[in-house]
Amino acid sequence: MSSLRHTPFYRALHRPNLFLGGERELVMSTGILCAGLVVSSQNWPATIVGLSIWGVGIGVFRMMAKIDPYLVRVYLRHLKYQDYYAPRSTAWRED
């Protein structure tokens, strides 16, 4: 009897693409928006507001990534497919 072939399954191929613990697109877009706010206004209150939005956003995005690393993609797919079937649909048709 021959032994089974061993194929390595590298973790980097299926690991979610996270940045600072949150989804990459959300974290980067929030960072760009906050940096734009700080740079465009160039005063201390806007800097404090921008940094606080950034900090709260990172915390929320990390919590979302702990629940599901692909949470936004799943939600957007849910919105796209929402017209196709009822949320309480069954396999049997009820007349």
Protein Blocks (a to p, Z undefined) as FASTA:
>chain_A
ZZdddddddfklmgccdeehiafklmmmmmmmmmmmmmmnopaklmmmmmmmmmmmmmmm
mmmmmmpmklmmmmmmmmmmmmmpcfkbcfbdcZZ
